[in-house]
Amino acid sequence: MSQESPNTKESKAYQPTPEQLARWKRLDENDGAIAGRMPPEEEQVRIFKEFLETDYVTDQLERVRAHKEKLLKKLKSAEEYEEFLLEKIEEREAKKG
């Protein structure tokens, strides 16, 4: 006695999110680098030096700072809300006493 799900007859095709598509694209682009052999040590050193000398590090720093700023704003908002709640608790206790 099998019970068939009502959704099996009219199933929709899976639609990945834009974020998933972007991630898959990045993975596809890096697939050759991941699947291949490691370059010789001299090449690794050259690649690493180029990495440090490019704007990548600066870009990452800017992203980290922007993320930090968002987190600080959230923290400030949470602290303000906490203060508001503490004031309401104090008001309730003052009314009781």
DSSP file (Angstrom, degrees, kcal/mol; ACC not computed):
  #  RESIDUE AA STRUCTURE BP1 BP2  ACC     N-H-->O    O-->H-N    N-H-->O    O-->H-N    TCO  KAPPA ALPHA  PHI   PSI    X-CA   Y-CA   Z-CA
    1    1 A M              0   0    0      0, 0.0     2,-0.4     0, 0.0     0, 0.0   0.000 360.0 360.0 360.0  97.1    0.0    0.0    0.0
    2    2 A S        -     0   0    0      2,-0.0     2,-0.6     0, 0.0     0, 0.0  -0.773 360.0-145.0-100.0 141.7    2.0    3.0   -1.2
    3    3 A Q        -     0   0    0     -2,-0.4     2,-0.4     0, 0.0     0, 0.0  -0.908  14.1-146.2-105.0 124.4    0.9    6.5   -0.6
    4    4 A E        -     0   0    0     -2,-0.6    -2,-0.0     1,-0.0     0, 0.0  -0.743  18.1-120.4 -92.9 133.8    1.7    8.9   -3.4
    5    5 A S    >   -     0   0    0     -2,-0.4     3,-1.4     1,-0.1     4,-0.4  -0.462  16.2-129.9 -68.9 140.5    2.6   12.5   -2.5
    6    6 A P  T 3  S+     0   0    0      0, 0.0     4,-0.4     0, 0.0     3,-0.3   0.720 105.7  58.0 -65.0 -19.2    0.2   15.0   -4.1
    7    7 A N  T 3  S+     0   0    0      1,-0.2     3,-0.1     2,-0.1     5,-0.0   0.567  84.1  80.4 -87.6  -8.4    3.2   17.0   -5.3
    8    8 A T  S X  S+     0   0    0     -3,-1.4     3,-0.6     1,-0.2    -1,-0.2   0.824  90.2  51.4 -71.6 -29.8    4.8   14.2   -7.4
    9    9 A K  T 3  S+     0   0    0     -4,-0.4    -1,-0.2    -3,-0.3    -2,-0.1   0.841 120.2  32.9 -75.1 -32.5    2.5   14.6  -10.4
   10   10 A E  T 3  S+     0   0    0     -4,-0.4    -1,-0.2    -3,-0.1     2,-0.2  -0.410  80.2 161.0-122.1  55.4    3.2   18.4  -10.7
   11   11 A S    <   -     0   0    0     -3,-0.6     2,-0.2    -2,-0.1    -3,-0.1  -0.556  32.4-133.0 -79.7 142.2    6.7   18.8   -9.6
   12   12 A K        -     0   0    0     -2,-0.2     2,-0.1     1,-0.1     3,-0.1  -0.617  26.4-100.3 -91.2 151.5    8.5   22.0  -10.6
   13   13 A A        -     0   0    0     -2,-0.2     2,-0.2     1,-0.1    -1,-0.1  -0.468  45.8-101.5 -69.2 141.9   12.0   22.1  -12.1
   14   14 A Y        -     0   0    0     -2,-0.1    -1,-0.1     1,-0.0    -3,-0.0  -0.453  35.7-163.3 -66.3 131.7   14.6   23.0   -9.6
   15   15 A Q        -     0   0    0     -2,-0.2    -1,-0.0    -3,-0.1    -3,-0.0  -0.945  10.9-143.0-119.4 108.3   15.7   26.6   -9.9
   16   16 A P        -     0   0    0      0, 0.0     0, 0.0     0, 0.0     0, 0.0  -0.327  24.6-108.1 -68.0 153.5   19.0   27.5   -8.2
   17   17 A T     >  -     0   0    0      1,-0.1     4,-2.4     4,-0.0     5,-0.2  -0.355  27.7-109.1 -74.6 160.2   19.3   30.9   -6.6
   18   18 A P  H  > S+     0   0    0      0, 0.0     4,-2.4     0, 0.0     5,-0.2   0.860 121.3  55.4 -57.9 -34.6   21.5   33.6   -8.1
   19   19 A E  H  > S+     0   0    0      2,-0.2     4,-2.3     1,-0.2     5,-0.2   0.906 107.7  48.1 -64.9 -41.2   24.0   33.1   -5.3
   20   20 A Q  H  > S+     0   0    0      2,-0.2     4,-2.9     1,-0.2     5,-0.2   0.920 111.0  50.8 -64.8 -43.0   24.3   29.4   -6.0
   21   21 A L  H  X S+     0   0    0     -4,-2.4     4,-2.3     1,-0.2    -2,-0.2   0.919 110.9  48.5 -59.9 -43.9   24.8   30.1   -9.7
   22   22 A A  H  X S+     0   0    0     -4,-2.4     4,-2.2     2,-0.2    -1,-0.2   0.907 112.5  48.8 -63.3 -41.6   27.6   32.6   -8.9
   23   23 A R  H  X S+     0   0    0     -4,-2.3     4,-2.5     1,-0.2    -2,-0.2   0.923 111.2  49.3 -64.5 -44.0   29.2   30.1   -6.6
   24   24 A W  H  X S+     0   0    0     -4,-2.9     4,-2.6     1,-0.2    -1,-0.2   0.890 109.4  52.7 -62.7 -38.5   29.0   27.3   -9.1
   25   25 A K  H  X S+     0   0    0     -4,-2.3     4,-2.4    -5,-0.2    -1,-0.2   0.928 109.5  48.5 -62.8 -44.2   30.5   29.6  -11.8
   26   26 A R  H  X S+     0   0    0     -4,-2.2     4,-1.8     1,-0.2    -2,-0.2   0.913 111.6  49.9 -61.5 -42.2   33.5   30.4   -9.4
   27   27 A L  H  X S+     0   0    0     -4,-2.5     4,-0.7     1,-0.2    -2,-0.2   0.906 110.5  49.9 -63.2 -41.5   34.0   26.7   -8.8
   28   28 A D  H >< S+     0   0    0     -4,-2.6     3,-0.6     1,-0.2     4,-0.5   0.901 109.7  51.3 -62.7 -41.0   34.0   26.0  -12.5
   29   29 A E  H 3< S+     0   0    0     -4,-2.4     3,-0.3     1,-0.2     4,-0.3   0.853 115.2  42.2 -64.9 -34.1   36.5   28.7  -13.1
   30   30 A N  H 3X S+     0   0    0     -4,-1.8     4,-2.2     1,-0.2     3,-0.3   0.489  87.1  96.8 -90.1  -4.1   38.8   27.3  -10.4
   31   31 A D  H <X S+     0   0    0     -4,-0.7     4,-2.7    -3,-0.6     5,-0.2   0.878  82.1  51.1 -56.9 -42.1   38.3   23.7  -11.4
   32   32 A G  H  > S+     0   0    0     -4,-0.5     4,-1.8    -3,-0.3    -1,-0.2   0.900 110.9  48.3 -63.2 -40.5   41.5   23.6  -13.5
   33   33 A A  H  4 S+     0   0    0     -4,-0.3    -1,-0.2    -3,-0.3    -2,-0.2   0.866 115.3  44.7 -68.3 -35.3   43.6   25.0  -10.7
   34   34 A I  H  < S+     0   0    0     -4,-2.2    -2,-0.2     1,-0.2    -1,-0.2   0.887 116.6  44.3 -76.2 -38.5   42.2   22.6   -8.2
   35   35 A A  H  < S+     0   0    0     -4,-2.7    -2,-0.2    -5,-0.2    -1,-0.2   0.747 101.9  82.1 -79.8 -23.7   42.4   19.5  -10.4
   36   36 A G  S  < S-     0   0    0     -4,-1.8     2,-0.1    -5,-0.2    -3,-0.0  -0.120  87.4 -90.1 -78.9 175.1   45.9   20.2  -11.8
   37   37 A R        -     0   0    0      1,-0.1    -1,-0.1     0, 0.0    -2,-0.0  -0.432  49.9 -91.6 -79.2 159.3   49.3   19.5  -10.3
   38   38 A M        -     0   0    0     -2,-0.1    -1,-0.1     1,-0.1     3,-0.1  -0.463  45.2-116.5 -67.4 140.0   51.0   22.0   -8.1
   39   39 A P        -     0   0    0      0, 0.0     5,-0.1     0, 0.0    -1,-0.1  -0.290  45.5 -76.0 -70.7 165.4   53.3   24.3  -10.0
   40   40 A P     >  -     0   0    0      0, 0.0     4,-2.2     0, 0.0     3,-0.4  -0.172  48.1-104.9 -57.9 158.7   57.1   24.2   -9.3
   41   41 A E  H  > S+     0   0    0      1,-0.2     4,-2.3     2,-0.2     5,-0.2   0.858 120.9  54.3 -56.8 -40.0   58.2   25.9   -6.1
   42   42 A E  H  > S+     0   0    0      1,-0.2     4,-2.2     2,-0.2    -1,-0.2   0.900 109.6  48.3 -62.1 -39.8   59.6   28.9   -8.0
   43   43 A E  H  > S+     0   0    0     -3,-0.4     4,-2.7     2,-0.2    -2,-0.2   0.884 109.1  53.2 -67.4 -38.8   56.3   29.4   -9.7
   44   44 A Q  H  X S+     0   0    0     -4,-2.2     4,-2.4     2,-0.2    -2,-0.2   0.918 109.5  48.5 -61.5 -43.5   54.5   29.1   -6.4
   45   45 A V  H  X S+     0   0    0     -4,-2.3     4,-2.5     2,-0.2    -2,-0.2   0.919 112.1  49.2 -63.0 -43.7   56.7   31.8   -4.9
   46   46 A R  H  X S+     0   0    0     -4,-2.2     4,-2.5     1,-0.2    -2,-0.2   0.924 111.9  48.1 -62.5 -44.8   56.1   34.1   -8.0
   47   47 A I  H  X S+     0   0    0     -4,-2.7     4,-2.4     1,-0.2    -1,-0.2   0.911 111.8  50.1 -62.4 -42.3   52.4   33.6   -7.8
   48   48 A F  H  X S+     0   0    0     -4,-2.4     4,-2.1     2,-0.2    -2,-0.2   0.908 110.4  49.3 -64.4 -42.4   52.4   34.3   -4.0
   49   49 A K  H  X S+     0   0    0     -4,-2.5     4,-2.0     2,-0.2    -1,-0.2   0.915 111.4  49.4 -63.3 -42.8   54.4   37.5   -4.5
   50   50 A E  H  X S+     0   0    0     -4,-2.5     4,-1.3     1,-0.2    -2,-0.2   0.909 108.5  54.5 -60.7 -41.5   52.0   38.7   -7.2
   51   51 A F  H  < S+     0   0    0     -4,-2.4     6,-0.5     1,-0.2     3,-0.4   0.917 111.5  43.5 -57.8 -45.7   49.1   38.0   -5.0
   52   52 A L  H  < S+     0   0    0     -4,-2.1    -1,-0.2     1,-0.2    -2,-0.2   0.800 113.7  51.4 -72.3 -28.9   50.5   40.1   -2.2
   53   53 A E  H  < S+     0   0    0     -4,-2.0    -1,-0.2    -5,-0.2    -2,-0.2   0.636  96.7  83.8 -84.9 -13.9   51.5   42.9   -4.6
   54   54 A T  S >< S-     0   0    0     -4,-1.3     3,-0.6    -3,-0.4     4,-0.4  -0.169  95.2-101.6 -81.8 179.1   48.1   43.3   -6.3
   55   55 A D  T 3> S+     0   0    0      1,-0.2     4,-3.2     2,-0.2     5,-0.2   0.442  99.6  96.2 -79.9   0.1   45.1   45.2   -5.1
   56   56 A Y  H 3> S+     0   0    0     -5,-0.2     4,-2.8     1,-0.2    -1,-0.2   0.923  84.2  47.6 -56.5 -46.0   43.5   42.0   -3.9
   57   57 A V  H <> S+     0   0    0     -3,-0.6     4,-2.3    -6,-0.5    -1,-0.2   0.912 113.4  48.2 -63.8 -42.1   44.8   42.6   -0.3
   58   58 A T  H  > S+     0   0    0     -4,-0.4     4,-2.3     2,-0.2    -2,-0.2   0.911 111.7  50.2 -64.0 -42.6   43.6   46.2   -0.4
   59   59 A D  H  X S+     0   0    0     -4,-3.2     4,-2.4     1,-0.2    -2,-0.2   0.915 110.5  49.6 -62.0 -43.0   40.2   45.1   -1.8
   60   60 A Q  H  X S+     0   0    0     -4,-2.8     4,-2.7    -5,-0.2    -1,-0.2   0.902 108.9  52.6 -62.8 -40.2   39.9   42.5    1.0
   61   61 A L  H  X S+     0   0    0     -4,-2.3     4,-2.6     1,-0.2    -1,-0.2   0.918 109.1  49.6 -61.1 -43.6   40.7   45.1    3.6
   62   62 A E  H  X S+     0   0    0     -4,-2.3     4,-2.3     2,-0.2    -1,-0.2   0.905 111.5  49.0 -62.5 -41.3   38.0   47.4    2.2
   63   63 A R  H  X S+     0   0    0     -4,-2.4     4,-2.5     2,-0.2    -2,-0.2   0.920 111.4  49.3 -63.3 -43.3   35.5   44.5    2.3
   64   64 A V  H  X S+     0   0    0     -4,-2.7     4,-2.7     1,-0.2    -2,-0.2   0.915 111.8  48.7 -63.3 -42.3   36.4   43.6    5.9
   65   65 A R  H  X S+     0   0    0     -4,-2.6     4,-2.4     2,-0.2    -1,-0.2   0.900 111.3  49.4 -65.5 -39.7   36.1   47.2    7.0
   66   66 A A  H  X S+     0   0    0     -4,-2.3     4,-2.0     2,-0.2    -2,-0.2   0.913 113.0  47.4 -64.3 -42.0   32.7   47.5    5.3
   67   67 A H  H  X S+     0   0    0     -4,-2.5     4,-2.4     1,-0.2    -2,-0.2   0.908 110.9  51.8 -64.2 -42.0   31.5   44.3    7.0
   68   68 A K  H  X S+     0   0    0     -4,-2.7     4,-2.6     1,-0.2    -2,-0.2   0.908 107.6  52.5 -60.6 -42.8   32.9   45.6   10.3
   69   69 A E  H  X S+     0   0    0     -4,-2.4     4,-2.1     1,-0.2    -1,-0.2   0.904 109.0  49.5 -61.9 -42.3   31.0   48.8    9.9
   70   70 A K  H  X S+     0   0    0     -4,-2.0     4,-2.2     1,-0.2    -1,-0.2   0.919 111.7  49.0 -61.9 -43.0   27.7   46.9    9.3
   71   71 A L  H  X S+     0   0    0     -4,-2.4     4,-2.6     1,-0.2    -2,-0.2   0.894 109.3  51.9 -64.5 -39.4   28.4   44.8   12.4
   72   72 A L  H  X S+     0   0    0     -4,-2.6     4,-2.6     2,-0.2    -1,-0.2   0.884 109.1  50.6 -64.9 -37.2   29.1   47.9   14.5
   73   73 A K  H  X S+     0   0    0     -4,-2.1     4,-2.4     2,-0.2    -2,-0.2   0.913 111.2  48.2 -65.4 -41.6   25.8   49.4   13.4
   74   74 A K  H  X S+     0   0    0     -4,-2.2     4,-2.6     2,-0.2    -2,-0.2   0.907 111.7  50.5 -63.1 -41.2   24.0   46.3   14.3
   75   75 A L  H  X S+     0   0    0     -4,-2.6     4,-2.6     2,-0.2    -2,-0.2   0.925 109.9  49.6 -62.5 -44.8   25.7   46.2   17.7
   76   76 A K  H  X S+     0   0    0     -4,-2.6     4,-2.4     1,-0.2    -1,-0.2   0.915 111.6  49.2 -60.6 -43.2   24.8   49.8   18.3
   77   77 A S  H  X S+     0   0    0     -4,-2.4     4,-2.3     1,-0.2    -1,-0.2   0.914 111.5  49.0 -62.5 -43.0   21.2   49.1   17.5
   78   78 A A  H  X S+     0   0    0     -4,-2.6     4,-2.5     1,-0.2    -2,-0.2   0.896 111.0  50.1 -64.2 -40.1   21.1   46.1   19.7
   79   79 A E  H  X S+     0   0    0     -4,-2.6     4,-2.4     2,-0.2    -1,-0.2   0.900 110.6  49.7 -65.6 -40.3   22.6   48.1   22.6
   80   80 A E  H  X S+     0   0    0     -4,-2.4     4,-2.2     2,-0.2    -2,-0.2   0.909 112.4  47.5 -64.0 -41.4   20.0   50.8   22.1
   81   81 A Y  H  X S+     0   0    0     -4,-2.3     4,-2.6     2,-0.2    -2,-0.2   0.896 110.2  52.6 -66.6 -39.9   17.2   48.3   22.1
   82   82 A E  H  X S+     0   0    0     -4,-2.5     4,-2.4     2,-0.2    -2,-0.2   0.927 109.7  48.8 -59.7 -45.1   18.7   46.6   25.2
   83   83 A E  H  X S+     0   0    0     -4,-2.4     4,-2.2     1,-0.2    -2,-0.2   0.905 110.0  52.0 -61.8 -42.0   18.7   50.0   27.0
   84   84 A F  H  X S+     0   0    0     -4,-2.2     4,-2.1     1,-0.2    -2,-0.2   0.923 110.6  47.9 -59.3 -45.9   15.1   50.6   25.9
   85   85 A L  H  X S+     0   0    0     -4,-2.6     4,-2.3     1,-0.2    -2,-0.2   0.895 109.9  52.0 -64.5 -40.2   14.0   47.3   27.4
   86   86 A L  H  X S+     0   0    0     -4,-2.4     4,-2.3     1,-0.2    -1,-0.2   0.892 108.9  51.2 -62.9 -39.0   15.9   47.9   30.6
   87   87 A E  H  X S+     0   0    0     -4,-2.2     4,-2.3     2,-0.2    -1,-0.2   0.901 109.3  50.3 -64.3 -40.2   14.1   51.2   31.0
   88   88 A K  H  X S+     0   0    0     -4,-2.1     4,-2.2     2,-0.2    -2,-0.2   0.895 110.1  50.2 -65.3 -39.3   10.7   49.6   30.4
   89   89 A I  H  X S+     0   0    0     -4,-2.3     4,-2.3     1,-0.2    -2,-0.2   0.919 110.7  49.5 -63.9 -42.9   11.5   47.0   33.1
   90   90 A E  H  X S+     0   0    0     -4,-2.3     4,-2.2     1,-0.2    -2,-0.2   0.889 109.6  52.1 -63.9 -39.0   12.5   49.7   35.5
   91   91 A E  H  X S+     0   0    0     -4,-2.3     4,-1.9     2,-0.2    -1,-0.2   0.915 110.3  48.4 -62.9 -43.0    9.3   51.6   34.8
   92   92 A R  H  X S+     0   0    0     -4,-2.2     4,-1.6     1,-0.2    -2,-0.2   0.908 112.2  48.3 -63.2 -42.4    7.2   48.4   35.5
   93   93 A E  H  X S+     0   0    0     -4,-2.3     4,-1.6     1,-0.2    -1,-0.2   0.864 109.9  52.5 -68.1 -34.4    9.1   47.8   38.7
   94   94 A A  H  < S+     0   0    0     -4,-2.2    -1,-0.2     1,-0.2    -2,-0.2   0.871 108.6  50.6 -67.7 -36.3    8.6   51.4   39.8
   95   95 A K  H  < S+     0   0    0     -4,-1.9    -1,-0.2     1,-0.2    -2,-0.2   0.833 109.4  51.4 -69.8 -32.3    4.8   51.2   39.2
   96   96 A K  H  <        0   0    0     -4,-1.6    -1,-0.2     1,-0.2    -2,-0.2   0.869 360.0 360.0 -70.7 -36.7    4.6   48.0   41.2
   97   97 A G     <        0   0    0     -4,-1.6    -1,-0.2    -5,-0.1    -2,-0.2   0.456 360.0 360.0 -90.9 360.0    6.4   49.5   44.2
